[in-house]
Amino acid sequence: MVQGGTETFVVGSKSFTAVAINTAAKAGQWIKTKLGDINHVGTKFSTQDLVTEVDKGSEKLIRNLIMTHFPNHSILGEEGVEPGPEASVKALQEMSDEEYLWIVDPIDGTTNFVHGFPFYSVSIALAHKGEVIVGVVYDPSRDELFVAEKGKGAYMHGRKTEVSEDDTLLTSLIATGFPADRDGALPINLKGVVALSPKVRNIRVAGSAALHLAYVAAGRLSGFWEIGLNAWDIAAGALLIQESGGHVTDTEGKPYHLGVRNILASNGRIHEEFQRELASAEATGL
């Protein structure tokens, strides 16, 4: 696996990016060995919001590897936060003043993993004073590693990624998700699906926001939106898109930051039209 760019962010002699890459790869390969070997499937916020011992084991592995190299850094991981949107918002707020904050989703796409559907990922981002400076998304099923460094571009196995050249929704393949919040976020997201379906080439709902965002960065999708996500779903993928020439905002078109939960990401060319259609459908958020 090759890290992107000629330089890396370092503290002392330790590269943030190298640690993120190594950690994501090790976690991803360990996760892959657990396919079909799940002892218990639990639920969190809803019956569609699953958690397994593999999610928890992956997060523990990631935490241990990061803390070995950077014991003074802080980590915000999905499995260390109580279920539900309020708890997620509170957890991020409590860590907002940390100088270095690692933001981790140990398995993004747990439902896919449980069912053996090969579209899930490990997402690891590092924020410095609230700004994401490193983002890594690793897909163990395809052994695809997406890496971005702030100001230095984004790469997939050493090859620079670039967003698509689609300039209208009509020629665009876009993606979304079906939120676990069945009463709040889901109905709003479905409004967007109904409004956009006839106006795009097609819509994909594959079940890993982080991987969808990586696909926008790589030009495989031209856009992605979803209501009610968390920082660990978005942070790494957002940097991948920005460093690949794309655009990331909230669904109202306001600038992206770590607290954004309603995400709109695109190749930039379709962004205004994309946002306008969501607004017209009253599908921009709670």
Phi, psi and chi 1 to 4 in degrees:
 res  aa     phi    psi   chi1   chi2   chi3   chi4
   1 MET       -  137.1  -63.0  174.7 -175.0      -
   2 VAL  -115.6  129.3 -177.6      -      -      -
   3 GLN   -79.7  152.2   65.6 -167.3   48.4      -
   4 GLY   -81.1  149.6      -      -      -      -
   5 GLY    82.3  168.7      -      -      -      -
   6 THR   -95.9  -15.8   56.1      -      -      -
   7 GLU  -126.3  162.5  -59.9  176.7   78.0      -
   8 THR  -134.8  156.5   54.0      -      -      -
   9 PHE   -72.3  131.4  -67.3   98.3      -      -
  10 VAL  -132.9  154.5  -63.3      -      -      -
  11 VAL  -127.7  120.4   55.8      -      -      -
  12 GLY    64.5 -125.1      -      -      -      -
  13 SER  -106.5    8.0   60.3      -      -      -
  14 LYS  -101.2  127.6  -62.0  171.9 -176.5  175.2
  15 SER   -87.1  123.7  160.1      -      -      -
  16 PHE   -57.1  -45.6  -63.0  153.3      -      -
  17 THR   -65.8  -42.6  -51.6      -      -      -
  18 ALA   -62.4  -39.9      -      -      -      -
  19 VAL   -66.6  -42.0  170.3      -      -      -
  20 ALA   -61.9  -43.7      -      -      -      -
  21 ILE   -63.2  -51.0  -70.5  170.2      -      -
  22 ASN   -61.5  -41.4 -179.0   56.8      -      -
  23 THR   -67.2  -46.0  -59.6      -      -      -
  24 ALA   -62.7  -41.5      -      -      -      -
  25 ALA   -65.8  -43.7      -      -      -      -
  26 LYS   -65.6  -42.5  -74.7 -173.5  174.1  178.2
  27 ALA   -64.1  -43.7      -      -      -      -
  28 GLY   -63.0  -42.0      -      -      -      -
  29 GLN   -68.9  -35.8  -68.9  -57.2  -38.7      -
  30 TRP   -65.8  -44.7  179.3   79.0      -      -
  31 ILE   -55.6  -43.2  -69.9  164.8      -      -
  32 LYS   -62.2  -32.3 -163.2  172.8  178.2 -178.5
  33 THR   -70.4  -16.1   68.3      -      -      -
  34 LYS   -94.5   -1.8  -60.8  -62.8 -179.1  179.6
  35 LEU   -56.3  128.1  -93.2  173.5      -      -
  36 GLY    76.8    5.9      -      -      -      -
  37 ASP  -128.1   52.1 -174.4   25.1      -      -
  38 ILE  -103.7  123.1  -57.3  168.8      -      -
  39 ASN   -85.6  -30.2  -63.8  -44.1      -      -
  40 HIS  -149.2  133.6  175.0   71.8      -      -
  41 VAL  -116.5  117.4  177.9      -      -      -
  42 GLY  -108.8  173.1      -      -      -      -
  43 THR  -119.8  155.9   59.1      -      -      -
  44 LYS  -116.2  -97.7  -64.3 -169.2  -71.0 -176.0
  45 PHE   -71.5  -33.4 -177.8   63.7      -      -
  46 SER  -150.1  174.9   70.7      -      -      -
  47 THR   -68.2  -14.0   55.5      -      -      -
  48 GLN   -95.5   -6.2  -70.2   80.2   18.5      -
  49 ASP  -100.5   93.2 -170.7   12.3      -      -
  50 LEU   -93.9  156.5  -55.8 -177.3      -      -
  51 VAL  -145.6  143.4   63.1      -      -      -
  52 THR  -129.4  171.0   71.9      -      -      -
  53 GLU   -65.6  -19.7   73.5  -87.6   11.9      -
  54 VAL   -73.4  -39.6 -176.6      -      -      -
  55 ASP   -56.1  -48.1  -63.4   79.9      -      -
  56 LYS   -67.7  -38.7  -64.4  174.6 -179.0  177.9
  57 GLY   -66.5  -39.4      -      -      -      -
  58 SER   -63.9  -43.7  175.1      -      -      -
  59 GLU   -65.0  -39.3 -176.4  161.3  -43.9      -
  60 LYS   -62.0  -43.8 -176.6  177.5  179.4 -179.0
  61 LEU   -59.9  -45.9 -175.3  157.2      -      -
  62 ILE   -62.9  -46.2  -69.7  167.2      -      -
  63 ARG   -59.2  -45.7  -76.0  178.6  176.9  -87.5
  64 ASN   -61.7  -42.7  -72.4  -16.0      -      -
  65 LEU   -66.9  -43.8  -73.7  170.8      -      -
  66 ILE   -65.7  -45.2  -69.8  172.1      -      -
  67 MET   -68.7  -24.9  -64.2  -51.9  -71.2      -
  68 THR   -61.5  -40.2  -65.2      -      -      -
  69 HIS   -88.4  -36.3  -66.3  -77.3      -      -
  70 PHE  -132.1   72.5  -54.8  114.3      -      -
  71 PRO   -64.7  -17.8   21.2  -32.2      -      -
  72 ASN   -94.6   -1.7  -63.7  -39.2      -      -
  73 HIS   -82.6  163.4  -72.1 -168.4      -      -
  74 SER  -108.4  155.9  -61.9      -      -      -
  75 ILE  -132.0  128.7  -60.1  175.0      -      -
  76 LEU  -111.0  107.7  174.4   63.4      -      -
  77 GLY  -119.1  146.5      -      -      -      -
  78 GLU   -55.5  -43.0  178.3  177.9   12.3      -
  79 GLU   -77.1   -7.9  -58.9  -46.8  -37.9      -
  80 GLY   -94.2    5.0      -      -      -      -
  81 VAL  -116.6  139.5  176.9      -      -      -
  82 GLU   -61.3  150.3  -69.6  -63.6  -46.3      -
  83 PRO   -64.2  154.1  -18.9   31.3      -      -
  84 GLY   103.9  151.0      -      -      -      -
  85 PRO   -62.9  -37.3   15.8  -27.4      -      -
  86 GLU   -63.2  -42.6  -67.6   81.7    7.1      -
  87 ALA   -65.6  -37.1      -      -      -      -
  88 SER   -64.6  -45.4  -61.4      -      -      -
  89 VAL   -61.7  -44.9  170.3      -      -      -
  90 LYS   -62.8  -42.4 -177.7 -179.2  177.7 -177.0
  91 ALA   -62.3  -41.1      -      -      -      -
  92 LEU   -67.7  -42.2  179.1   61.4      -      -
  93 GLN   -60.5  -39.7  -71.9  173.8  -18.1      -
  94 GLU   -66.7  -22.3  -71.9  174.7  -11.2      -
  95 MET  -107.8    9.1  -68.8 -170.1  164.3      -
  96 SER   -66.1  -21.5   60.4      -      -      -
  97 ASP   -94.0    0.5  -67.1  -28.5      -      -
  98 GLU   -68.1  138.3  -61.1  -65.5  -24.4      -
  99 GLU   -67.3  -49.9 -177.2  176.6   11.6      -
 100 TYR  -120.3  118.2  -73.4  101.8      -      -
 101 LEU  -126.5  118.0  177.8   63.2      -      -
 102 TRP   -87.1  132.7  -67.0   84.0      -      -
 103 ILE  -118.8  116.2  -56.0  161.4      -      -
 104 VAL  -127.1  130.7  172.8      -      -      -
 105 ASP  -116.3  107.3 -165.4  -23.8      -      -
 106 PRO   -67.4  -32.1   24.7  -33.7      -      -
 107 ILE  -144.3  107.4  -54.2  179.7      -      -
 108 ASP   -93.2  107.5 -172.8   60.6      -      -
 109 GLY   114.0   40.3      -      -      -      -
 110 THR   -59.8  -38.8  -60.7      -      -      -
 111 THR   -59.8  -43.2  -61.4      -      -      -
 112 ASN   -60.6  -45.5  -73.7  -13.2      -      -
 113 PHE   -59.2  -44.9  174.7   73.0      -      -
 114 VAL   -60.2  -38.3  166.8      -      -      -
 115 HIS   -89.9    0.1  -72.3  -88.5      -      -
 116 GLY    75.7   17.3      -      -      -      -
 117 PHE   -85.8  118.3 -173.1   80.5      -      -
 118 PRO   -81.5   59.8   30.8  -34.8      -      -
 119 PHE  -141.5   83.7 -164.2   85.1      -      -
 120 TYR  -150.7  165.6   52.9   88.8      -      -
 121 SER  -154.6  167.0   58.6      -      -      -
 122 VAL  -106.9  128.6  177.5      -      -      -
 123 SER  -120.1  124.0  179.2      -      -      -
 124 ILE  -133.2  124.8  -61.2  175.8      -      -
 125 ALA  -127.1  154.6      -      -      -      -
 126 LEU  -124.5  123.0  173.6   61.9      -      -
 127 ALA  -106.4  137.0      -      -      -      -
 128 HIS  -113.3  114.4  178.1 -118.4      -      -
 129 LYS    51.5   43.1  -63.6 -179.1  178.4  177.7
 130 GLY    88.2   -5.1      -      -      -      -
 131 GLU  -111.0  128.0 -178.7  179.5   22.9      -
 132 VAL   -70.8  125.7 -180.0      -      -      -
 133 ILE  -114.7  -18.5   59.6  171.1      -      -
 134 VAL  -139.1  136.9  174.8      -      -      -
 135 GLY  -140.0  130.9      -      -      -      -
 136 VAL  -133.2  129.5  173.2      -      -      -
 137 VAL  -124.4  125.3  174.4      -      -      -
 138 TYR  -120.2  128.1  178.7   56.0      -      -
 139 ASP  -105.0  101.1  174.3   -0.2      -      -
 140 PRO   -68.4  -25.5   19.7  -28.3      -      -
 141 SER   -65.1  -37.1  -60.6      -      -      -
 142 ARG  -108.3    0.1  -65.1  166.1 -170.9   76.8
 143 ASP    51.7   47.8 -170.6   31.2      -      -
 144 GLU  -110.0  125.7  -71.7 -172.6  -22.8      -
 145 LEU  -117.0  118.7 -179.7   77.6      -      -
 146 PHE  -105.4  128.2  -57.7   86.2      -      -
 147 VAL  -133.1  135.7 -177.9      -      -      -
 148 ALA  -136.3  143.6      -      -      -      -
 149 GLU  -124.6  136.3  -68.3 -177.9  -42.3      -
 150 LYS   -54.9  121.8 -177.2   70.8  176.1  177.7
 151 GLY    80.0    1.2      -      -      -      -
 152 LYS  -125.9    9.2  -61.8  178.0 -177.5  178.3
 153 GLY    92.4  175.4      -      -      -      -
 154 ALA  -129.2  148.9      -      -      -      -
 155 TYR  -141.7  152.4  -62.5   79.4      -      -
 156 MET  -126.6  109.0 -161.6  -85.7  -79.4      -
 157 HIS    52.3   44.2  -73.1  -50.5      -      -
 158 GLY    86.6  -10.2      -      -      -      -
 159 ARG   -99.2  129.6  177.7  177.0  -66.2  179.9
 160 LYS   -62.5  133.7 -160.1  172.5 -170.3  -38.8
 161 THR   -94.1  146.1   52.6      -      -      -
 162 GLU  -138.2  143.0  -64.7 -179.7   -7.5      -
 163 VAL   -69.1  165.4  -66.4      -      -      -
 164 SER   -69.2  168.0   76.1      -      -      -
 165 GLU  -103.3    7.3  -64.6 -176.1   -1.5      -
 166 ASP   -58.0  133.4  -66.1  -39.9      -      -
 167 ASP  -116.2    5.6   55.9   11.0      -      -
 168 THR  -139.5  155.2   66.6      -      -      -
 169 LEU   -60.5  -36.2  -80.2  177.1      -      -
 170 LEU   -59.1  -29.4 -164.8   59.7      -      -
 171 THR   -99.7    7.4   60.1      -      -      -
 172 SER  -101.9  139.4  -63.7      -      -      -
 173 LEU   -96.9  120.6 -179.4   65.4      -      -
 174 ILE  -123.7  172.7   64.8  172.8      -      -
 175 ALA  -140.9  160.7      -      -      -      -
 176 THR  -151.2 -170.1 -171.6      -      -      -
 177 GLY  -136.9  168.1      -      -      -      -
 178 PHE  -107.3  101.1  -68.2  147.6      -      -
 179 PRO   -59.1  149.6  -23.7   34.3      -      -
 180 ALA   -70.1  -21.1      -      -      -      -
 181 ASP   -78.0   89.4  177.9    3.0      -      -
 182 ARG   -69.3  -24.0  -65.2  -37.9 -147.7 -157.3
 183 ASP   -95.6  -29.0  -62.2  -38.8      -      -
 184 GLY  -102.6  -71.7      -      -      -      -
 185 ALA   -72.3  -38.5      -      -      -      -
 186 LEU   -59.3  -50.2  179.8   61.7      -      -
 187 PRO   -58.4  -35.7  -23.0   33.4      -      -
 188 ILE   -67.4  -43.8  -63.1  168.1      -      -
 189 ASN   -63.4  -37.0 -131.9   57.6      -      -
 190 LEU   -67.0  -31.5  -72.3  174.3      -      -
 191 LYS   -58.7  -41.9  -76.9 -175.4 -177.0  179.4
 192 GLY   -65.4  -40.0      -      -      -      -
 193 VAL   -61.4  -45.5  171.6      -      -      -
 194 VAL   -63.8  -42.3  170.6      -      -      -
 195 ALA   -70.5  -38.9      -      -      -      -
 196 LEU   -85.9  -28.1  -76.2  162.0      -      -
 197 SER   -49.8  -45.4  -67.7      -      -      -
 198 PRO   -78.2   -5.4   13.6  -10.7      -      -
 199 LYS  -110.7    1.2  -62.8  178.7  179.6  178.3
 200 VAL  -124.4  169.0  -62.9      -      -      -
 201 ARG   -64.4  -43.9 -179.3  156.8  -74.3  165.7
 202 ASN  -174.5  167.0 -141.4  -44.3      -      -
 203 ILE  -122.6  138.0  -63.9  177.7      -      -
 204 ARG  -114.4  141.5  -62.1  -70.9  177.2 -102.9
 205 VAL  -132.1   88.0 -174.0      -      -      -
 206 ALA  -102.1  -10.8      -      -      -      -
 207 GLY    99.5   12.8      -      -      -      -
 208 SER  -142.1  105.0  168.6      -      -      -
 209 ALA   -59.2  -42.9      -      -      -      -
 210 ALA   -60.4  -41.4      -      -      -      -
 211 LEU   -73.7  -36.9 -152.5   44.8      -      -
 212 HIS   -58.5  -44.5  -82.5  139.3      -      -
 213 LEU   -62.8  -41.1  -68.7  167.6      -      -
 214 ALA   -61.3  -35.4      -      -      -      -
 215 TYR   -69.7  -33.3  -83.8   25.2      -      -
 216 VAL   -63.7  -43.9  174.3      -      -      -
 217 ALA   -60.2  -36.7      -      -      -      -
 218 ALA   -86.4   -0.2      -      -      -      -
 219 GLY    82.5    7.6      -      -      -      -
 220 ARG   -80.6  -28.4  -62.0  171.6 -178.8  176.0
 221 LEU  -123.6  152.4  -66.0  166.6      -      -
 222 SER   -98.9  -12.0  -68.3      -      -      -
 223 GLY  -166.8  161.3      -      -      -      -
 224 PHE  -151.9  140.3  171.2   79.3      -      -
 225 TRP  -144.3  154.0   92.4  100.0      -      -
 226 GLU  -164.6  146.8 -170.7  170.2  -16.7      -
 227 ILE   -97.6  135.6  -56.0  -61.6      -      -
 228 GLY    82.0   31.1      -      -      -      -
 229 LEU   -85.7  175.4  -68.2  175.7      -      -
 230 ASN  -118.1  166.8  -63.1  -59.7      -      -
 231 ALA   -55.3  -39.1      -      -      -      -
 232 TRP   -72.6  -18.3   47.4   79.1      -      -
 233 ASP   -75.9  -30.1  -59.0  -53.3      -      -
 234 ILE  -109.5  -37.2  -58.6  168.8      -      -
 235 ALA   -53.5  -50.5      -      -      -      -
 236 ALA   -67.4  -45.1      -      -      -      -
 237 GLY   -64.4  -35.9      -      -      -      -
 238 ALA   -61.2  -43.9      -      -      -      -
 239 LEU   -66.1  -38.8 -174.8   62.8      -      -
 240 LEU   -55.2  -45.3  -73.2  168.7      -      -
 241 ILE   -67.9  -46.0  -68.0  169.2      -      -
 242 GLN   -60.0  -40.7  -69.0  164.8  -20.7      -
 243 GLU   -80.1   -6.0  -68.7  -63.4  -41.2      -
 244 SER  -102.5    5.1  -61.9      -      -      -
 245 GLY    98.5    7.5      -      -      -      -
 246 GLY   -94.6 -169.2      -      -      -      -
 247 HIS  -134.8  137.4 -166.5   40.4      -      -
 248 VAL  -132.4  127.0 -176.2      -      -      -
 249 THR  -139.9 -176.4   65.5      -      -      -
 250 ASP   -83.7  177.7   69.8    8.4      -      -
 251 THR   -71.9   -9.8   46.8      -      -      -
 252 GLU   -94.7    0.2  -64.9 -178.9  -18.0      -
 253 GLY    91.4    5.4      -      -      -      -
 254 LYS   -82.0  154.1  -62.5  173.1 -175.9  174.3
 255 PRO   -56.9  144.7  -25.5   34.8      -      -
 256 TYR   -71.6  140.6  167.8   74.2      -      -
 257 HIS  -147.8  174.0   55.5   83.2      -      -
 258 LEU   -62.6  -23.8  -75.2  175.5      -      -
 259 GLY   -83.2   -5.2      -      -      -      -
 260 VAL   -66.8  130.0  166.8      -      -      -
 261 ARG  -113.1  -22.6  -63.4  178.3   54.8   79.7
 262 ASN  -107.9  103.2  -55.2  -32.3      -      -
 263 ILE  -104.3  141.2 -166.2   74.2      -      -
 264 LEU  -131.7  117.9  175.2   60.6      -      -
 265 ALA  -130.6  142.6      -      -      -      -
 266 SER  -157.0  179.2   78.3      -      -      -
 267 ASN   -74.2   -1.1   62.1    0.4      -      -
 268 GLY    94.1  -40.3      -      -      -      -
 269 ARG   -68.1  -33.7  -62.7  172.1  176.7   88.2
 270 ILE  -101.5    3.1   66.2  166.8      -      -
 271 HIS   -60.9  -47.6 -155.5   88.6      -      -
 272 GLU   -63.4  -44.5 -174.5  177.2  -25.6      -
 273 GLU   -64.3  -42.1 -176.3 -174.0    6.8      -
 274 PHE   -58.2  -50.8 -162.3  171.6      -      -
 275 GLN   -64.1  -39.6 -164.4  -78.5  -36.6      -
 276 ARG   -62.1  -41.1 -170.1  168.1   59.4 -114.7
 277 GLU   -67.1  -39.6  -67.9  -65.0  -18.2      -
 278 LEU   -64.3  -41.6  -71.8  174.9      -      -
 279 ALA   -64.2  -42.5      -      -      -      -
 280 SER   -62.4  -31.5  -64.2      -      -      -
 281 ALA   -87.1    2.3      -      -      -      -
 282 GLU    53.8   46.3  -61.6 -178.1  -15.0      -
 283 ALA  -120.9   31.1      -      -      -      -
 284 THR   -97.1   -6.3   57.7      -      -      -
 285 GLY   150.7  177.0      -      -      -      -
 286 LEU   -72.9      -  -59.8  169.7      -      -
